[in-house]
Amino acid sequence: MALEIRARTSIDVESTVPVAVRDPALLRHPFLVMCGDARFRFEADERERLRRWITAGGMLFADNSGRGGPSTAFDASVREEFEGLFPGHVFEKIPSQHVIYRSFYLLDFPAGRAIHRTYLEGLSLDGRLAVLYSHNDVFGALDREGPDWRFDVVPGGDSQRERAIRLAVNVAMYALCLDYKDDQAHTDYLLHERRWRAAPPRVTPAKP
């Protein structure tokens, strides 16, 4: 992800840095990514640190990396942990009109290594997306082994991988800039310069 952001935008990105919830360096990072396909649980002190970090303006992108379909174990943990941090707030589908689909590139649906769901979900605080949730293994589409892609992308191949990359860039831009692209002055530029034309998505069926 850092490689693509550096190549495509003017954001000064050095590298992807692993950060533990208990790490004091957590507070220096405005954007975190969490990928998984198994159940997880935060300890009480980790929950408090995450709650403070998110409340202070941090944004977390949770990416379900289940292979045959979205992992139900990871899904349950994401909802329990983050909705538990903020009682009264729940994950909701993000409409296609949301600024996250045009914060850098103009997109109309989310893609990843697969397309298990044609929507993203988000938990919002005070009008901003605080926790973003994808079911499509976005980072599986970005994963490399040296110069080569690690995983095939189905069913859309290279076109779908490009969509996943563009979505990841959009998410990073939103995390850093929020809704500044909700200004009408940007609309013509996005429509003419950054629209990615492709066929409507085909949802990958889950394996029985």
RANORCOR-V39395 format. One record per residue. N is the residue number from 1. SS is DSSP state (2 for helix, 1 for strand, 0 for the rest). PSI is psi in whole degrees, -180 to 180 (NA if undefined). NEAR is the number of other ideal C-beta (glycine too) atoms within 12 Angstrom. Layout:
BEGIN
n: <N/N>
ss: <SS/SS>
psi: <PSI/PSI>
near: <NEAR/NEAR>
END
This chain:
BEGIN
n: <1/2/3/4/5/6/7/8/9/10/11/12/13/14/15/16/17/18/19/20/21/22/23/24/25/26/27/28/29/30/31/32/33/34/35/36/37/38/39/40/41/42/43/44/45/46/47/48/49/50/51/52/53/54/55/56/57/58/59/60/61/62/63/64/65/66/67/68/69/70/71/72/73/74/75/76/77/78/79/80/81/82/83/84/85/86/87/88/89/90/91/92/93/94/95/96/97/98/99/100/101/102/103/104/105/106/107/108/109/110/111/112/113/114/115/116/117/118/119/120/121/122/123/124/125/126/127/128/129/130/131/132/133/134/135/136/137/138/139/140/141/142/143/144/145/146/147/148/149/150/151/152/153/154/155/156/157/158/159/160/161/162/163/164/165/166/167/168/169/170/171/172/173/174/175/176/177/178/179/180/181/182/183/184/185/186/187/188/189/190/191/192/193/194/195/196/197/198/199/200/201/202/203/204/205/206/207/208>
ss: <0/2/2/2/2/2/2/2/0/0/0/0/0/0/0/0/0/0/0/0/0/0/0/2/2/2/2/2/0/0/1/1/1/1/1/1/0/0/0/0/0/0/0/2/2/2/2/2/2/2/2/2/2/2/2/0/0/0/1/1/1/1/1/1/0/0/0/0/0/0/0/2/2/2/2/2/2/2/2/2/2/2/2/2/2/0/0/0/0/0/0/1/1/0/0/0/0/0/2/2/2/0/0/0/0/1/0/0/0/0/0/0/0/0/0/0/0/0/0/0/1/1/1/1/1/0/0/1/1/1/1/1/1/1/0/0/0/2/2/2/2/2/0/1/1/0/0/1/1/0/0/0/0/0/0/0/2/2/2/2/2/2/2/2/2/2/2/2/2/2/2/2/2/2/2/2/2/0/0/2/2/2/0/2/2/2/2/2/2/2/2/2/2/0/1/0/0/0/0/0/0/0/0/0/0/0/0/0>
psi: <-45/-40/-45/-40/-43/-39/-29/-17/180/8/133/98/127/-54/171/131/122/133/126/152/-35/-7/128/-24/-12/-41/-9/-3/122/-11/127/149/135/118/147/166/18/165/147/164/131/148/165/-43/-32/-40/-43/-40/-42/-41/-44/-41/-45/-44/-35/-8/-2/151/135/134/110/127/115/115/24/139/-54/-12/172/135/122/-30/-47/-42/-47/-40/-42/-47/-44/-46/-49/-35/-29/-30/-30/80/137/-8/134/160/135/152/138/122/154/-15/-5/147/-22/-22/1/21/-22/-55/156/111/160/-2/159/139/162/-153/-31/173/84/-31/142/27/158/160/156/149/120/145/125/40/2/150/115/-37/121/141/123/143/2/13/60/-43/-15/-33/-23/-10/135/152/97/-131/-7/150/140/-37/146/154/125/145/-1/-1/-139/-37/-43/-38/-41/-39/-42/-42/-45/-36/-45/-41/-44/-43/-44/-42/-41/-43/-35/-30/-8/-128/30/-25/4/17/129/-23/-22/-12/-50/-40/-45/-42/-36/-27/-29/21/135/110/127/166/158/152/148/127/131/119/142/144/143/NA>
near: <37/23/21/31/29/17/13/22/25/13/23/10/22/10/11/23/17/14/23/18/31/18/17/12/15/25/20/14/25/25/35/34/31/32/33/28/27/19/19/25/18/24/14/15/13/20/23/18/26/35/28/18/31/35/20/19/20/31/37/36/38/42/43/43/35/31/23/19/26/34/27/19/20/30/31/21/24/41/27/19/32/36/28/24/31/23/10/10/23/21/31/19/22/30/17/19/14/31/31/42/37/35/35/36/36/31/38/27/33/44/48/46/43/41/40/36/30/26/27/39/33/36/35/28/26/14/12/28/38/35/42/44/42/49/37/44/42/44/35/36/39/38/28/19/8/7/7/9/22/18/24/20/30/28/22/28/22/18/23/39/36/27/39/43/38/40/45/48/39/43/46/37/37/35/35/26/27/26/22/16/26/21/16/11/10/23/17/14/17/27/15/10/14/26/20/30/14/24/16/17/28/19/24/28/13/17/11/5>
END
